[in-house]
Amino acid sequence: MSTRQSPRPGTGATSSDAVFGAPCWVSLTSRDLAATHRFYAAVLGWTYRGTKLGGRFSVALDDGRPVAGIAELASAWQVPVAWTPYFAVEDADETAARIRERSGTVAVGPIAFESGRAALAADRNGAVFGIWEGLLSESWPRWRDEQPVWLRLRTPDPFEAAIFYGEVLLWASDRPGACEVAYEGDEVVLRSAGRVVARLGRGAVQAAPDPVERPHWEVFFTLRDLPAALRAVRANGGGVVAHHAGPAGESAVVRDPDGGLFTLTAPEGT
């Protein structure tokens, strides 16, 4: 039986079924919330506020702008410390069934929270992602419009991956409001309401010993002073895994002290 949530009058919240298939949040599973707060505050200048989900959850803020969620659940859920994108769905149970039918896996959930239901899953190549059915926060439209976070799937075959996610998340369907998929060179570009919300690209080896090279959803945070951020990563127990410079600007894959991977990027000209 579905437990789909509808926005409560006066909350200003958006229901996940209004933006189904689109990325709706990113979250870090953490072992120690206080230590995680200290690291990301030092590197990215984040502050934090609590949530209605309880003391193990927080929302990271960049100059008051909601950026991401942090959940002290790595030990409880027996999952690695990792950054994970969540995609809005109409029905978590039906979506989980579609994942399994297409040879993906559902590792956790769907689990019920006060405002909805979540599950952690992996695609056929092992890239981990989450699904969320229910209410999005009142700050979600700002997160969508300002895009403080962006996503790229590193996968052996982006076109095959687009078929998997399209069937699971109902991308490019004839449903009103469905995400649009476009093929641009070797990349697949996902748009929601005309905005680019994710990219799927080549650059992963399924059996690679290094997790950076395995299929995964890469979570990018954009900032103006990349060198200062990298110094803060090293000074606070993290590490720089790779450093790249290209036409779109500099970027660096970094690891937090517990092994959570993310990418810092500076736009060209900064």
Backbone bond lengths (Angstrom), bond angles and torsions (degrees), N, CA, C in turn:
res aa  C-N    CA-C-N  psi(-1)  N-CA   C-N-CA  omega(-1)  CA-C   N-CA-C  phi
1 M - - - 1.466 - - 1.518 108.80 -
2 S 1.313 116.79 135.16 1.462 120.48 179.53 1.519 110.32 -74.71
3 T 1.322 115.65 146.13 1.461 121.45 173.99 1.513 109.71 -118.85
4 R 1.313 117.25 39.56 1.451 121.82 -175.25 1.510 111.21 -57.87
5 Q 1.322 114.45 139.82 1.455 121.70 -178.90 1.524 109.63 -97.63
6 S 1.317 116.56 147.59 1.453 121.76 172.65 1.512 108.38 -120.14
7 P 1.328 118.09 147.40 1.460 118.76 179.36 1.520 111.35 -58.27
8 R 1.312 116.03 136.21 1.457 119.78 177.19 1.518 109.49 -80.81
9 P 1.323 118.06 142.59 1.462 120.29 -179.78 1.514 110.64 -54.06
10 G 1.339 115.40 132.87 1.447 120.74 174.56 1.510 114.87 87.17
11 T 1.369 118.33 -5.42 1.456 118.18 -177.74 1.510 111.94 -80.87
12 G 1.318 119.03 -25.73 1.450 121.69 -175.64 1.508 112.90 75.06
13 A 1.333 117.45 5.52 1.456 121.24 -176.67 1.522 110.83 -82.01
14 T 1.325 114.96 157.46 1.454 122.57 177.27 1.519 108.29 -104.98
15 S 1.317 117.37 140.95 1.453 120.67 175.85 1.521 109.73 -86.28
16 S 1.332 116.71 145.45 1.458 120.76 -178.58 1.518 112.49 -61.07
17 D 1.321 117.67 -27.15 1.463 117.95 -179.07 1.526 112.72 -72.05
18 A 1.347 116.99 -12.65 1.467 120.12 177.39 1.518 111.75 -78.68
19 V 1.330 117.63 -19.32 1.478 121.60 -176.85 1.530 109.02 -133.00
20 F 1.321 116.95 34.57 1.458 121.00 -172.09 1.529 111.60 -55.42
21 G 1.327 114.61 141.75 1.450 121.21 179.22 1.509 115.16 88.77
22 A 1.316 118.32 -16.08 1.466 121.65 -176.38 1.531 110.73 -91.00
23 P 1.333 117.35 148.83 1.473 118.68 170.64 1.515 109.33 -59.38
24 C 1.320 116.78 134.07 1.461 119.10 -177.84 1.522 113.19 -122.08
25 W 1.360 117.77 -6.49 1.459 119.88 -179.22 1.515 108.30 -177.50
26 V 1.321 116.96 163.56 1.468 122.18 166.20 1.517 107.40 -128.17
27 S 1.326 115.65 147.54 1.454 119.35 -176.93 1.522 109.95 -143.02
28 L 1.322 115.64 145.62 1.456 122.54 176.91 1.516 109.27 -106.56
29 T 1.325 116.89 125.40 1.460 119.88 169.71 1.526 108.01 -82.72
30 S 1.310 115.87 129.63 1.471 122.32 -172.36 1.518 109.73 -125.80
31 R 1.331 115.30 154.13 1.468 120.40 172.76 1.526 111.76 -92.07
32 D 1.336 116.31 -30.20 1.465 121.53 -174.93 1.531 107.45 -140.76
33 L 1.317 115.92 104.39 1.459 120.39 -173.05 1.526 111.60 -61.63
34 A 1.323 117.48 -42.61 1.467 120.20 -177.14 1.529 110.96 -64.64
35 A 1.338 117.44 -43.64 1.466 120.68 179.26 1.522 111.15 -65.56
36 T 1.328 116.35 -39.47 1.469 120.78 178.07 1.520 110.06 -63.13
37 H 1.321 116.79 -43.02 1.467 120.71 177.35 1.520 110.94 -57.10
38 R 1.324 116.97 -44.54 1.465 119.97 -177.10 1.527 111.10 -63.70
39 F 1.331 117.27 -43.48 1.462 120.16 -177.65 1.527 111.15 -63.18
40 Y 1.319 117.61 -51.27 1.462 119.89 -175.41 1.532 112.17 -72.67
41 A 1.311 117.32 -26.66 1.470 119.15 172.64 1.524 110.15 -65.13
42 A 1.338 116.98 -40.95 1.460 120.85 -179.56 1.520 111.88 -69.11
43 V 1.347 116.65 -37.78 1.469 120.56 -174.92 1.518 112.27 -83.57
44 L 1.329 116.32 -43.21 1.466 120.60 -172.47 1.522 113.87 -116.24
45 G 1.319 117.23 -1.39 1.453 119.72 178.54 1.520 114.30 73.63
46 W 1.325 116.99 21.16 1.455 119.91 -176.12 1.528 112.01 -72.72
47 T 1.322 114.89 148.16 1.456 122.98 164.23 1.529 106.39 -114.18
48 Y 1.339 116.49 177.14 1.459 118.22 -170.94 1.526 110.93 -142.18
49 R 1.313 114.12 153.28 1.463 119.96 169.99 1.520 108.40 -135.54
50 G 1.327 114.97 157.85 1.455 119.96 179.38 1.513 111.73 -77.93
51 T 1.322 115.51 174.83 1.452 121.89 178.07 1.526 108.76 -132.25
52 K 1.319 115.51 171.31 1.462 120.87 176.94 1.526 112.13 -74.23
53 L 1.343 117.40 -6.12 1.457 120.62 -177.68 1.522 112.79 -80.49
54 G 1.331 117.25 -10.47 1.453 119.07 177.11 1.517 113.02 118.78
55 G 1.342 115.25 -179.87 1.448 121.28 -172.06 1.511 115.48 -70.95
56 R 1.321 118.62 -12.88 1.465 120.37 179.90 1.526 112.41 -89.95
57 F 1.335 116.63 3.33 1.454 120.96 -176.65 1.526 109.97 -123.84
58 S 1.335 116.33 144.73 1.452 120.52 173.85 1.518 109.53 -148.16
59 V 1.328 115.17 162.63 1.461 122.04 174.29 1.513 107.88 -113.17
60 A 1.335 116.08 129.10 1.458 121.39 177.91 1.521 109.28 -84.58
61 L 1.334 115.71 137.84 1.458 122.11 -177.79 1.521 109.70 -121.16
62 D 1.318 116.43 136.31 1.463 122.61 173.96 1.520 107.27 -113.73
63 D 1.337 116.30 105.12 1.459 121.41 -175.92 1.529 110.62 53.74
64 G 1.322 115.30 41.92 1.460 121.86 178.82 1.511 115.01 83.72
65 R 1.327 117.51 -4.94 1.463 121.93 -177.91 1.524 109.66 -93.44
66 P 1.330 119.37 124.34 1.469 120.76 178.05 1.527 110.74 -61.70
67 V 1.327 115.93 131.52 1.457 121.01 -177.10 1.520 112.05 -117.08
68 A 1.333 116.63 -47.44 1.457 119.64 -171.28 1.519 109.90 -160.15
69 G 1.321 115.18 166.99 1.448 121.67 173.77 1.523 110.57 -106.02
70 I 1.314 116.48 150.91 1.459 122.33 174.16 1.520 107.17 -129.67
71 A 1.335 115.97 130.10 1.454 120.80 -176.36 1.522 109.80 -130.71
72 E 1.306 116.65 124.62 1.462 121.29 179.05 1.525 108.67 -81.31
73 L 1.336 114.87 73.32 1.461 121.15 -173.04 1.522 113.77 -128.74
74 A 1.340 117.61 -0.88 1.466 119.25 -175.13 1.525 111.59 -58.42
75 S 1.320 117.00 -42.95 1.463 119.91 -179.30 1.523 111.09 -74.28
76 A 1.337 117.39 -43.10 1.460 120.43 -177.55 1.523 111.86 -64.93
77 W 1.343 116.69 -39.32 1.463 120.27 -179.02 1.523 112.39 -90.38
78 Q 1.332 116.59 -4.27 1.470 122.01 -178.64 1.532 110.91 55.32
79 V 1.328 114.59 49.28 1.464 121.71 177.44 1.521 108.31 -125.62
80 P 1.337 117.64 158.24 1.466 119.63 179.43 1.525 111.65 -69.24
81 V 1.325 114.98 160.23 1.462 120.24 168.29 1.527 106.79 -68.31
82 A 1.327 117.14 121.42 1.463 119.63 -174.04 1.515 110.46 -163.27
83 W 1.333 114.55 148.69 1.459 121.63 170.99 1.533 108.77 -85.24
84 T 1.325 115.88 132.49 1.459 121.13 -174.81 1.521 110.50 -135.44
85 P 1.346 117.70 131.08 1.466 119.46 172.79 1.525 110.33 -83.52
86 Y 1.320 115.79 145.10 1.465 121.66 175.73 1.525 109.04 -112.99
87 F 1.338 115.07 140.37 1.447 122.01 -179.90 1.529 109.08 -114.13
88 A 1.326 115.43 136.77 1.461 121.17 179.83 1.522 110.43 -71.36
89 V 1.317 116.45 136.09 1.467 121.19 177.93 1.520 109.32 -135.88
90 E 1.307 114.74 157.91 1.462 119.97 178.28 1.523 111.99 -78.47
91 D 1.322 116.97 -37.84 1.457 121.74 -175.61 1.526 108.32 -143.85
92 A 1.324 116.79 113.69 1.461 120.64 -175.49 1.524 112.23 -66.00
93 D 1.327 117.42 -37.20 1.464 119.75 -179.80 1.523 111.41 -66.14
94 E 1.324 116.54 -45.05 1.460 119.38 179.71 1.526 111.18 -65.39
95 T 1.338 116.50 -39.24 1.462 119.64 178.85 1.519 110.71 -66.07
96 A 1.328 117.76 -42.47 1.465 120.89 177.48 1.522 110.81 -59.93
97 A 1.333 116.86 -39.57 1.469 119.68 178.26 1.524 111.06 -64.41
98 R 1.340 117.26 -39.96 1.466 119.62 178.46 1.531 111.18 -65.26
99 I 1.345 116.85 -36.39 1.468 120.20 177.30 1.525 109.64 -59.77
100 R 1.329 116.70 -49.53 1.463 120.58 -178.24 1.525 111.65 -64.91
101 E 1.328 116.77 -39.82 1.466 120.46 -179.37 1.522 112.25 -62.07
102 R 1.334 116.20 -25.38 1.467 120.76 -177.04 1.526 111.66 -105.09
103 S 1.333 116.17 24.97 1.463 124.42 173.78 1.521 113.74 70.55
104 G 1.327 117.96 18.10 1.444 120.49 167.66 1.519 109.70 -85.47
105 T 1.319 116.85 -179.57 1.460 120.48 178.94 1.525 109.84 -129.05
106 V 1.316 115.76 149.78 1.467 122.39 173.08 1.520 106.36 -114.88
107 A 1.321 116.47 111.90 1.461 120.86 -173.60 1.517 112.43 -87.60
108 V 1.330 117.37 -35.87 1.467 122.11 -176.65 1.517 108.34 -139.62
109 G 1.327 116.54 130.90 1.451 120.93 171.92 1.516 115.06 91.09
110 P 1.356 113.00 -168.05 1.474 128.34 4.91 1.536 113.55 -64.95
111 I 1.330 113.88 137.26 1.461 123.25 179.38 1.525 108.41 -112.26
112 A 1.335 115.82 137.20 1.462 120.57 -178.28 1.528 110.76 -86.31
113 F 1.337 115.53 134.50 1.450 123.39 170.37 1.532 107.37 -120.64
114 E 1.325 116.11 178.89 1.468 119.32 -176.98 1.526 112.05 -59.74
115 S 1.331 117.17 -39.09 1.464 119.83 -172.68 1.523 113.85 -108.79
116 G 1.321 117.27 7.04 1.463 117.81 179.30 1.507 112.34 167.01
117 R 1.325 115.50 -159.90 1.467 121.16 -176.83 1.523 109.01 -136.94
118 A 1.334 115.84 142.79 1.461 121.04 -176.20 1.515 109.99 -131.99
119 A 1.326 115.15 154.25 1.459 121.75 173.22 1.513 109.01 -144.94
120 L 1.326 115.92 149.18 1.456 123.11 172.59 1.516 108.93 -105.70
121 A 1.326 116.49 132.86 1.456 121.11 -174.91 1.524 109.68 -139.94
122 A 1.328 115.96 175.36 1.458 121.75 174.36 1.517 108.10 -140.99
123 D 1.331 115.59 145.54 1.458 118.95 178.63 1.532 109.99 -79.65
124 R 1.324 117.12 -175.30 1.463 120.72 -174.60 1.515 112.75 -63.30
125 N 1.343 117.37 -23.34 1.456 121.15 -179.71 1.522 113.15 -96.35
126 G 1.338 117.09 -0.29 1.454 120.63 177.09 1.510 115.65 98.45
127 A 1.335 119.18 -0.35 1.466 121.04 177.69 1.528 109.40 -70.20
128 V 1.328 116.70 127.10 1.458 122.54 -174.67 1.523 110.23 -88.12
129 F 1.318 116.06 138.40 1.466 122.14 175.86 1.519 108.06 -149.14
130 G 1.319 116.42 165.61 1.447 121.35 178.43 1.516 111.28 -118.97
131 I 1.316 115.57 160.06 1.470 121.36 172.63 1.530 108.16 -124.67
132 W 1.317 115.14 148.02 1.466 121.39 -178.92 1.513 109.73 -136.10
133 E 1.324 115.36 125.51 1.468 122.77 174.35 1.519 107.94 -116.19
134 G 1.321 116.88 122.61 1.453 119.02 177.31 1.511 112.08 141.38
135 L 1.324 115.12 -147.51 1.457 120.85 -176.04 1.515 110.84 -87.59
136 L 1.319 116.06 138.69 1.455 122.02 169.59 1.523 107.34 -95.37
137 S 1.306 116.01 155.29 1.458 118.71 -175.46 1.531 110.91 -67.46
138 E 1.320 115.11 161.15 1.461 119.94 178.32 1.522 111.68 -62.24
139 S 1.329 116.62 -23.54 1.462 120.74 179.95 1.527 112.23 -85.12
140 W 1.326 117.75 -2.41 1.464 119.39 -175.02 1.533 113.20 -60.99
141 P 1.329 121.57 -42.57 1.469 118.66 178.77 1.525 113.11 -56.55
142 R 1.343 116.89 -36.31 1.472 119.50 177.36 1.523 110.24 -66.87
143 W 1.330 117.50 -41.68 1.470 121.69 177.92 1.523 110.53 -59.86
144 R 1.330 116.05 -43.95 1.467 120.53 179.52 1.527 111.26 -64.55
145 D 1.318 117.47 -45.04 1.459 120.90 -173.32 1.529 112.20 -75.11
146 E 1.334 117.58 -40.28 1.463 120.28 -176.34 1.525 112.77 -86.52
147 Q 1.328 117.07 -19.62 1.464 123.53 175.38 1.533 112.94 47.10
148 P 1.339 117.46 63.52 1.464 119.27 175.23 1.525 112.40 -71.28
149 V 1.335 116.18 -13.66 1.457 122.98 179.25 1.519 108.03 -127.48
150 W 1.331 117.20 141.45 1.459 118.47 170.73 1.513 109.68 -135.56
151 L 1.324 115.90 161.73 1.457 122.12 -167.11 1.520 111.52 -127.53
152 R 1.325 114.63 142.75 1.470 119.92 169.80 1.521 108.09 -140.87
153 L 1.318 115.79 130.49 1.460 121.00 174.16 1.515 109.08 -85.72
154 R 1.327 116.65 121.21 1.458 122.23 171.90 1.529 107.13 -92.69
155 T 1.310 116.99 117.13 1.463 120.95 -171.52 1.523 109.92 -150.30
156 P 1.318 119.17 155.32 1.474 119.69 179.83 1.527 113.50 -63.68
157 D 1.321 117.97 -35.53 1.461 122.11 -176.31 1.526 109.34 -140.04
158 P 1.333 118.13 97.62 1.466 119.85 -176.97 1.521 113.85 -63.37
159 F 1.323 117.30 -27.45 1.462 119.48 -178.69 1.536 110.29 -74.06
160 E 1.321 116.87 -40.35 1.460 120.22 174.89 1.523 110.30 -65.31
161 A 1.349 116.02 -40.42 1.465 119.89 178.58 1.517 111.12 -63.18
162 A 1.339 117.16 -38.21 1.463 120.47 179.51 1.524 111.05 -63.08
163 I 1.323 117.23 -34.28 1.462 120.10 176.91 1.523 110.00 -65.67
164 F 1.347 116.83 -45.71 1.467 120.33 178.82 1.525 110.87 -58.43
165 Y 1.341 116.69 -54.38 1.461 119.58 -176.88 1.528 111.31 -67.39
166 G 1.323 116.48 -34.38 1.453 118.96 177.94 1.514 112.27 -61.33
167 E 1.327 116.00 -41.52 1.461 119.52 -179.95 1.522 112.01 -73.64
168 V 1.328 116.84 -34.47 1.462 120.93 -179.04 1.520 111.74 -76.09
169 L 1.332 116.91 -45.21 1.462 122.15 -173.55 1.532 113.27 -101.94
170 L 1.326 115.88 3.85 1.472 122.91 176.08 1.518 111.80 64.37
171 W 1.349 116.16 37.21 1.455 119.48 172.96 1.527 109.42 -68.31
172 A 1.326 116.00 152.46 1.469 122.88 173.78 1.519 112.38 52.77
173 S 1.322 116.80 30.16 1.464 120.36 175.50 1.526 108.64 -89.64
174 D 1.311 115.65 175.18 1.468 118.70 179.81 1.528 111.66 -88.44
175 R 1.335 116.44 11.48 1.457 120.96 179.33 1.519 109.98 -75.87
176 P 1.318 119.66 137.84 1.467 120.85 175.11 1.518 110.73 -58.03
177 G 1.333 116.40 133.29 1.452 121.39 179.13 1.512 115.18 87.24
178 A 1.323 117.97 0.10 1.462 120.38 -179.26 1.532 110.49 -64.92
179 C 1.327 116.26 148.61 1.462 120.85 175.69 1.526 109.91 -66.69
180 E 1.317 114.59 147.47 1.463 120.90 179.24 1.518 109.85 -99.72
181 V 1.326 116.01 143.80 1.457 122.36 179.78 1.520 108.90 -118.06
182 A 1.330 115.98 131.20 1.466 121.12 177.50 1.518 108.40 -129.68
183 Y 1.324 115.89 148.33 1.462 122.01 179.42 1.520 108.04 -106.82
184 E 1.320 116.04 116.53 1.457 121.82 -177.79 1.526 108.40 -124.73
185 G 1.330 116.48 98.01 1.450 120.67 -176.14 1.510 110.51 65.08
186 D 1.353 116.24 -125.45 1.463 121.30 179.28 1.519 112.48 -91.63
187 E 1.320 117.28 6.23 1.455 120.75 -178.60 1.518 111.70 -110.44
188 V 1.323 114.21 152.83 1.457 121.68 167.58 1.522 106.74 -107.54
189 V 1.323 116.83 129.32 1.461 121.97 -177.22 1.526 108.92 -111.76
190 L 1.316 116.09 128.59 1.457 121.94 -179.49 1.522 109.08 -104.68
191 R 1.335 116.24 130.21 1.465 121.71 178.05 1.524 110.24 -124.01
192 S 1.320 114.58 143.78 1.455 121.77 173.59 1.514 107.22 -127.89
193 A 1.322 116.68 123.18 1.465 121.71 -176.71 1.530 111.12 52.90
194 G 1.328 116.26 36.23 1.453 121.68 177.03 1.517 115.52 86.57
195 R 1.344 118.52 -10.73 1.455 121.74 -179.38 1.525 110.23 -92.32
196 V 1.325 117.23 139.98 1.462 120.73 171.87 1.525 107.86 -71.94
197 V 1.339 116.85 120.57 1.462 120.34 -176.76 1.530 112.45 -115.82
198 A 1.335 118.22 -13.50 1.464 120.83 177.08 1.517 108.97 -167.57
199 R 1.336 114.55 158.06 1.462 121.53 175.01 1.523 108.92 -130.51
200 L 1.318 115.82 145.95 1.454 122.09 176.93 1.523 106.64 -119.14
201 G 1.336 116.98 121.92 1.458 119.93 -175.41 1.518 112.31 -137.73
202 R 1.325 114.67 165.28 1.464 120.69 177.18 1.524 109.93 -74.73
203 G 1.340 114.63 165.58 1.461 118.23 175.00 1.499 113.80 127.24
204 A 1.337 117.79 35.72 1.457 120.17 178.39 1.524 109.09 -144.68
205 V 1.320 114.95 149.99 1.458 122.38 177.26 1.520 107.43 -122.94
206 Q 1.324 116.68 121.49 1.459 120.57 -169.46 1.522 112.93 -59.86
207 A 1.327 118.13 -38.35 1.463 120.94 -175.78 1.528 112.74 -98.43
208 A 1.318 118.13 14.82 1.466 120.73 -177.11 1.529 110.36 -62.25
209 P 1.352 117.02 136.97 1.470 119.16 178.21 1.535 112.89 -68.72
210 D 1.334 116.79 -27.80 1.464 121.36 -179.01 1.527 108.91 -87.42
211 P 1.342 118.63 123.13 1.479 119.92 -179.14 1.521 113.52 -60.69
212 V 1.344 117.62 -23.41 1.464 119.74 177.58 1.524 111.00 -64.69
213 E 1.328 116.48 -29.52 1.457 120.79 -177.19 1.518 113.18 -93.16
214 R 1.314 118.00 -9.97 1.465 120.58 178.30 1.528 109.96 -78.43
215 P 1.333 117.44 161.16 1.465 119.38 175.88 1.530 110.90 -58.39
216 H 1.316 116.81 130.68 1.452 120.84 177.76 1.526 109.54 -164.72
217 W 1.329 114.69 159.31 1.459 121.15 172.39 1.523 107.63 -84.36
218 E 1.326 116.31 117.02 1.451 121.75 -179.49 1.531 108.91 -87.97
219 V 1.328 115.94 126.31 1.464 122.56 -178.03 1.527 108.07 -103.70
220 F 1.338 116.10 120.55 1.467 123.05 -176.61 1.523 110.21 -106.78
221 F 1.337 115.79 136.58 1.452 122.24 169.85 1.531 107.39 -119.32
222 T 1.311 116.64 128.20 1.461 121.69 -177.97 1.531 110.16 -95.19
223 L 1.314 115.95 135.28 1.460 121.04 178.42 1.521 108.88 -148.52
224 R 1.313 116.54 160.61 1.461 120.22 -173.21 1.520 112.85 -85.91
225 D 1.322 118.78 -32.07 1.465 120.49 -175.62 1.524 109.10 -112.19
226 L 1.334 116.00 81.86 1.459 120.51 -178.29 1.531 112.51 -66.06
227 P 1.343 120.40 -44.41 1.471 118.92 179.27 1.526 113.27 -57.15
228 A 1.328 117.03 -41.19 1.467 119.47 179.63 1.518 110.76 -65.08
229 A 1.327 116.49 -39.30 1.462 119.80 179.23 1.524 111.20 -64.90
230 L 1.333 117.43 -39.40 1.461 120.23 179.74 1.524 110.92 -67.93
231 R 1.320 117.43 -36.16 1.464 119.42 174.78 1.526 110.35 -62.59
232 A 1.324 116.39 -40.62 1.464 120.42 179.51 1.523 111.30 -67.23
233 V 1.335 117.85 -36.46 1.470 120.99 176.14 1.518 109.62 -56.62
234 R 1.338 116.80 -51.30 1.468 121.19 -176.81 1.527 111.14 -66.67
235 A 1.321 116.84 -39.04 1.466 120.60 -176.66 1.519 112.64 -70.69
236 N 1.337 116.72 -18.24 1.466 119.97 -175.53 1.519 113.09 -115.10
237 G 1.334 115.87 26.11 1.457 120.03 170.77 1.511 115.98 91.29
238 G 1.328 118.40 2.67 1.455 120.90 176.49 1.515 111.48 -93.65
239 G 1.317 116.66 -171.35 1.452 120.67 -179.95 1.507 111.55 -147.58
240 V 1.324 116.37 152.01 1.462 122.24 175.90 1.522 107.41 -96.22
241 V 1.322 116.81 118.96 1.460 122.62 -175.29 1.521 111.57 -88.48
242 A 1.324 117.12 -40.82 1.466 121.57 -179.26 1.513 108.52 -155.22
243 H 1.333 116.22 148.58 1.463 122.63 -178.44 1.521 107.59 -132.32
244 H 1.329 117.03 125.08 1.462 121.54 -175.81 1.527 109.81 -127.39
245 A 1.332 115.10 149.73 1.457 121.47 172.55 1.518 107.62 -131.57
246 G 1.326 116.77 132.46 1.455 120.48 -178.13 1.505 111.08 -150.17
247 P 1.336 116.84 -174.51 1.466 120.71 -177.21 1.517 113.62 -62.63
248 A 1.344 116.89 -25.16 1.464 119.47 -179.56 1.522 112.10 -91.16
249 G 1.338 117.27 1.58 1.449 120.25 179.86 1.513 111.86 118.33
250 E 1.327 115.80 -176.59 1.465 121.81 -179.20 1.520 110.18 -88.79
251 S 1.337 114.91 152.20 1.457 120.26 172.72 1.519 108.75 -149.31
252 A 1.303 116.53 157.43 1.456 121.98 178.82 1.520 109.26 -144.76
253 V 1.327 115.46 129.88 1.462 121.15 171.70 1.520 107.16 -83.79
254 V 1.324 116.70 126.31 1.460 120.91 -177.59 1.517 109.80 -128.29
255 R 1.320 113.87 163.65 1.464 121.45 -179.01 1.518 108.39 -126.96
256 D 1.337 116.77 131.69 1.461 118.93 176.66 1.535 109.21 -78.52
257 P 1.325 119.62 173.72 1.473 120.31 -174.48 1.522 114.39 -60.45
258 D 1.329 118.83 -23.27 1.465 121.42 178.94 1.522 113.00 -96.43
259 G 1.340 117.62 3.41 1.459 120.48 176.41 1.507 115.33 100.20
260 G 1.319 118.38 0.14 1.466 120.63 178.37 1.521 110.89 -68.35
261 L 1.340 116.96 123.30 1.457 122.06 -178.30 1.523 111.10 -93.60
262 F 1.336 116.05 139.02 1.454 121.43 172.50 1.512 107.80 -153.87
263 T 1.317 117.29 170.23 1.456 121.15 -176.54 1.522 109.89 -122.37
264 L 1.308 115.77 131.87 1.463 122.69 175.02 1.524 107.73 -102.66
265 T 1.305 116.80 135.90 1.445 120.45 -177.86 1.523 110.42 -138.02
266 A 1.331 114.90 143.57 1.457 121.60 176.91 1.507 108.23 -118.29
267 P 1.317 120.12 129.99 1.458 121.41 179.71 1.517 112.20 -62.41
268 E 1.305 116.75 156.75 1.456 121.71 178.62 1.520 109.49 -58.99
269 G 1.328 115.67 136.72 1.460 120.54 175.77 1.504 114.37 92.03
270 T 1.374 117.15 1.02 1.470 118.19 179.26 1.512 110.18 -97.92
